Amino acid sequence: MKRTKMFLAFMAACVLGFTACNSDDDLTTDVSVSVVPPSSVQGLTVTSGDFLFTNVSTGVETSLAYNANSLILNLADGLYNVTFLGEGTYVNGTSTAGEEVKVQGVKQNVEVIGGTCHLAVEVYIVGYEKADFVIAEIYGVGSYINETNKQYNGDQYFKIHNNAADTLYADGLVLLESKFLTVTKYDYTPNIMDEAMTVQVVAIVPGSGKDYPVAPGQSIIICDNAINHTESNNNSFDLSKADFEWYTSSSSTSTTDVDNPAVPNMEMLYNYTKTIWVLHKMGSKAYAIGRLGVSADTYVKDYTYTYTYIMANGKESSVQTEYKFPNDWIIDAVNLGAKNNFVWGLVHASLDMGFTYYGENTTIAENVGKAVQRKVTYQDADRVFYQDTNNSTADFNVGQRPSQATK
């Protein structure tokens, strides 16, 4: 979701004791939470809200109401994702009148163990940014061919919507796919999530600046193959009139991509694969849109990310290199991950503190033919306004019929 500059930090400490809470195997820990606004954010007072602690292993959820006092909750030892949704008042600048605002935050993979733990979560004010493009729909699994009992590729797409009051230009809009998976977490060194998203695809809409206007309330379709897919598969749809397609050439004759000369190709600034880029079939990636803050040549030269990680066997990996895309350049981001397998988000919580999913599990049979679609906040005549709270869990409808299937 769109990045906001308004941050409220909770006290950043986690003190773990070493006294066993129980004598049996059912160990528990007292988790305390306190809210301490930092000096960098003046005039913000959190008045109410709720913490939600979700056990990553069991899925058990425990809530705790915020009451501006020291809070203590007893939890079974384990790994937790913690979210906070609340309200507050904010005095902006020299104004003396407090404005009612919503605040939210998330902290993922918190280790609760040892008897006592003081938890810190980072939250921010919702809605303090100018409206822009949003990702309105992702269709990434593909369809299915009944006659051959096989999955059909090539009809994946994104729907990008102008949620602003003014005409925006798609020229230079960047489409990004995360390198990492939302269903598998490793400790990466260095950890750069606070500053950038680690990406394996950087595709750019062509144009000189004002070649592709998008009126307020209008959308564009960016797809894999801009053809009429119903000619090959009755379960698919016609994408021949899409606005843009991504085309990836390959030296392999078995993986030749389809290019519609009538539809402009995305410029592949970086693509991790030497064959055709296909969206993750299990829906276990994060996707984002943004704009380059430097020239394309400078980006390719200066924005690599070199890292290592601790593998499942406890050993350090070899040195890996991918690209990073600064958070400040990102307009909108969406974490995708199967409901029962999601472990962590791949973008900073200020971009997306939640996630959405095609289906409950990471099986193609369950998820095929489904899309995730952003919820409509309201409609004015023929214009649609989409919900954008920087929380995909709240902002998206899951397991939907693709919008292009109705055309």
N, C-alpha and C positions, 0 to 999 in steps of 0.2 A: 504494500500500500504506500501511499505517498509519504515521504519522509517529512517529519516535523521537527522543528528546532526547539520545541518547548519540552524540556526534560525536568522531571522531579526524581531525584535519587533517594532511594532508601539507604540507610546506613550500610556501608559495604563491608560487612564482616561476617565470618562464619566460624564460631568457636566451638570445637568439638571436644567434649569431655571423653574420658576413657573409663568411666564407671558403668558397669553393666546395669541396665535398668531392671532386668529380670534374671532369674536363675535358670530359666528354661530357654528353649530356642525361640520363643516369641518375644524378641527384644523390641523395645519401644524407645522413642526419644522425645523429650519435651522440646518443641520448636517454638521459639519466641520471635515475634515480629514487632518492630517499632518503626514508625514513620518519622523521618527527620528531613524536612526540606533543606536543600543546600543553599548557601548564600548566592549561588549563581542564578537562582530562580526566585525573584522577589514577588511578593504579593499573591502567592498561591497557597490556598489552604484546603487540604483534603477534609471533607466533612463526613463522608460515608462511603461504604463499599463492601465488597466481599472478596476474600481470598479463596481460591479453589486449589486444593492440593490433589493431584492425580498420580497415583502410584503407577509408574511406567510398566512394571511387571504384571500387576494384577488388574489394573484399570479401576481400582477402588477410588472413589472421589470423596474428599472430606472438605467441607467449607468452614470458613471462619469469618465472622462479621468484623469489620473495622470500626473501632469506636474511639480512635485517637489516643488510646492508652496502650500500655504494654500488653501484648497479646501472647498467650501461650496455648499451644495445641499439642496433644500427645499423639504421635503417629507411630505406626509400625516401621521399624527400620527398613530402609530401601531407597530406591531412586525415584525422585518426584519431579513432575512438571508443575510449576506454580504460576497461576495467573491472578491478576487483581483487576477488578472492574469497579470503578467508583465515581463519585461526584465530588465537586469542590467549588470554591469561588476563586476567581483570579482578578486581581486589580492590575490592569494594563497601563504602564507608563505613569503619567501624572494623575490619571483618573482616580477618584475616591470611591466610585461605585463598583462594587464587586460583581463580576459577571459569572453566572453559573456555567461551569464547564464539566466535561466528562474526562476522566483520566483512566488510563489502563496500562498494564505492564505484564511482563512474563519473565520467568527465570526457569530455564530448562535443565533437566538432569542434575537436580540438587541431591547430593548424597546426605541422607538423614541417617545418622548413626552415632553411637557413642554416649547416649544418655541425655545430652543437652546440645542444642544448636541454635545460634542466632542467625536468622535468615535475612538477606537483603534482596530486594527486587527493584529493578529500575522501571519507573513508569513515566508517562508523558501525557501532555494535554492532547486530546483528540480534536481534530478539525481546524488547527491553526495553519492552514496552508491553502494556497490558491488552487482551485479546481483545475484539472488537467485531463490528459488521457487516462483511462483506466482499462485494465484487462477485464472485459465483460464476460468472456467465455473461453474455456479451453476444452478442446476435443482432441485427446491424445492417444487413446487406445486403438482407435480404428474400428472398422465394421467387420462383418463376418459373411462369408459366402456359403449359403446353405447347401448348394449343389455339390461343392467339393469338401465341405466340412473344414475349411481352412480360413485363417484370418486374412483380411484384405488390408493392404497397406496403401498409403498415398493420399488418403482423404483427411488427414489430420489438419487442424486449423486453430487459429486464434481469432477472436473477435475483439477489436480494440475500439473503445467508444470515447467520443469527445464529451466529457462530463462538465465542461466549462461553459461559460456564458458567451464566449467569443469564438470565432473561427480559429482553429488550430491547424498547423501544417504538419503532415506526416513526414515530410522530408527530414531525413536524418534520424528518425526514430529508431532506437536500437532495441532489438529483441534478444533476450539473454536466457540461457539455460545453465543451471547450476552444475558444477562438477560433482559435488558430493550427493549422497542419497539421504533422504529424510528418514529412512528406516534402518540406517546403520550409522553409528556414531563412533568416531575415533578422536583421540586427542591430537589435534594438529598443532605443530610448532613451526613458525609463530601462528598464534590465533589472531586473524585479522578481521573477524566478523564485525567488530565495532567500527571499522573504517571502510570495509569493502565486501562485496560478494565474490566468491570464487566461482569462475564461469568456465565452461568448455565450449560454448557457442556464442559468438557475437555477430549477429546479422543486422544489417542496417538498411532501412528504407532509402532508396535512391532519391535524387532530386537536388536542385540547386538552392532550395530554401522555401520557395512558394509554388512549387509545381503541383503539390497534392493537398489542396485545402480540404479540411473536414469541418463541416458546419456544426454549430452547437447541436447536440443531441443525435448526431449521425455517427455511424460506425464504419470501420474498414475490416475486411477479412484478409488475413495473411495465412496462406495455406502451403501445404507440401506440393501437391500437384494440382494446378488450376485447370482441371479437365472435367468433363461430365462423367463422373464415376458410375452413374447408373447404367452406362453402356456395358460395364464389366461386372457390376454387382448391384442387384436390385435393392440391397439393404443400404446402399450408400446414397449419395446425392450429387447434385450438379454444382461444381465449384469453378466452372469455366469462366464465370464472371467475377471471380475474386479480385481484390484490388492488387495484391502482391503474392508472389510465391517464392519459396526458397528453393534454389536449384543448386545441387552439389554434383559436380562432374566427378567421374571416377574412371580409372584406367581398367577397371574390371568390367568385362562385358556382361557379367551376371548381375550387376548392380547398377545398370544404367538408369539415371533419373529421367523423368519426363519434363520437358520444357515447353510451355505454351508461349509462343513468341508474342501473343497479343496481351500478355499480362507481365508487367515489370518484375524482374527478379530482384530479390533482396541481395545486397552486397555482403558476401560472407567475409567479414574482416578476420574472423578466426573460427575454425571448425576443427574439433578434436579428431573427427573420423576421416579417414581417407576415402570412405565410401559415402553412402547417402545418409544424411541426418534424419533420423526417425525419432519422434518424441518417445519418452520412456513409457513402455507399454504398461508397466505396473503403477504408473502415476506416482513415482517416488522421487521426484525432482522439484526444485523451485524454479519458477519462471518470472521474469521481470522485463519491464520496458524502461528505457531511459534515453538520455542524450549524452554524447561524448562531450567532455569538457576540454578536450585537446584535439589536435588534428589526428586523423586516422594513423598516419605514419608515426606520430609521437606515441600514440597509444600502443601500437604493436611493439615499439622499441622499449618503452619505459614502464609498462604496466604488467609485467610478468610477476608471478608469485611463486617463490621457491619454498618448499616446506617438506617436513617429514612427519610421520605419525607412528604411534605405537600400535603394532598389529595385534591380532587376537592371541598370538602366541607369546605376547609380551615383549617382542623384539622391536627395535626401531626399523622403520622402512628405509629403503633407499631414498635419495633425494628426488622429489617430484617437482615438476614445474607446470603451472597452468597460468591463466590470466585472472586478474582481479578487476572488478568494476566498482569504483568508489560509490559509497552509499549516497553521497551528495548529488550524484548524477542520476540516480534512480528515481523514476516518477512513480512507479507502481510495482509491487511484487506480490507473488502468491506462492505459498508453500503447498505442495501436493503430497499426500501420503495416505495409504490405506488406513482406515480408522483404527483397525486392530493392530497395526504394525508401526505407526508413526512414533518416532523417537525424539526428533529434534527439528527445529526450523533452521533453514540454511541462509536466512537473511536476518539482519538486526531486527529486534523486536519493534523498533520504531517504524519499520517498513511493513512487517506482518508479524503480529504476535500470536497468530493462530495457524490453522491449516484447513484445507478442504480436501475432498476425496471423491473418486469415482464410485468406489464401493467399500464394503467393510474389510475386504481382504485383498491381498496382492495376487489375484488370479485373473488371467485374461478372460476366462469364460464368464466370470461374474461381472467384469467391468466393460467388456466389449460393447460398443455402440452407445456409451454413456459420456456425458459432458458435465462439467461444473459450470454453473451460470450465476453471475452476480445478481443479487436481489435488487428489485426496483424500489427506490425510496418513495417516489411519487411520479405522476405523469401530468404534464401540462399540455393540453391539446394532444398533438402527436409526438411531443417530445418526452423522452424517458430520462429520468434522473436515477442513476444507480447509487446504491449504498456504498460508502467507502469510509469505514472506521479504522482502517489499518489492521483489521482482524478478520482473516478469511473464514474462521470458524463461524463468525456471525454474519459475514457479508455474502456468503455463497450458498446456493442451493446445490445439493449433491445428487449424483446419479440421474441427471436430466436427459431428456431427449434432445439431441443436437438441434439448434435453431435452424441450421441450414437444411435439415431434413424436411422442413415444411415448405421449402421453396421449389 
